[in-house]
Amino acid sequence: MTLHSASPSYAAAELRAYEHRTNHAFIQAAGSADDAAQIARNEGDMDAWWNMTFLKAENLLDAEEFETCAALASELADGPYATTDRHAKAGAYILVAKARQGAGLLEQAVDAARAAVQLVSDDDAGVDVEIDVEIDVKARQALIASLADSGRLEEAWTECLALAEAVSAEVDDQLIGKVYWVIGNVAFLCSRVPEGLRYHELAAATFSPARNLDVWAKFNKASAAMRLAADIADADTLRCIERAELATDVIGGSANDYLLMRLNRAHWNFLAGESNAAIELLEQIRADLETPSPQILGEACLLLGRSHAALGNADEARKYLQEAAEHFDKAGAPQRAEQAVEFLSDAP
């Protein structure tokens, strides 16, 4: 973090923003970043204004204010005060992609992520190699995640191979771990289960709870979800679930973090033959959702339908599987919608 030195009031607002962010107080961090941005604008420093507005958008993303984040990041990329620096512009597009993905607007997420990748790939003139590789990796990660969520798995796997080639010695270990993580995710989704397990093992070897407990928690939560989606309900999967729950209890988490962990628990219960316990958890999830994304609703309804089908509750199974298909269609995830329809055709 390099603090701007234009004025004491700017420096104080910027410092508050970073302190709030360190403490995971993302809404407060966004507010302080906005204060710093306004001071910078009043002082005529538009570079500092852009940087602080970007920080505000990052915090809005982490606070799961997806629509507000996407609108702000879009302004930073293409608005009247958009930057001409391609790395910064690519960073703004990555934020748009992640926010659209969080909101379940998957086609828009893919478009924004492609724009980021294109920006980084187009210009190879004298640039800082380390920065160039890092932003390239982050852009490809965003593209792969949005392609995978929308069910375009062959495209996602092709991008994974390109991403694997982009990784080099210049990339930080934590970022390499995230690369292995996302490639493993797509391998699981493509039914390449041995490759998925291998890449997630490589990722786990780079992450440490002592170095970054937040990343450790998120990785274990995501790895558990991928294992469960592949119907792997073994001791390693349970260990991932428990690690994520324990770490999140220590550091706290967003509403989405807790939601996904409860989905994992419900999925575990279902695969363990405890369908009633799964249904109870999933009904709680549906009741607690205030502004659910269609993707999350689709996953919950899909599990509800399968759990009811396992208990022979034909009417309930059909109802929830039909809802799942509708939610996945709305999210722009046709492959998941097709899976829901397949389960529907097999329902009792």
PyMOL commands that set and color helices and strands:
alter all, ss='L'
color gray80, all
select helices_A, chain A and resi 8-22+26-42+46-62+66-78+86-102+106-122+129-149+153-166+173-189+193-206+213-229+235-251+255-271+275-288+294-310+314-331+334-346
alter helices_A, ss='H'
color red, helices_A
deselect
rebuild
show_as cartoon
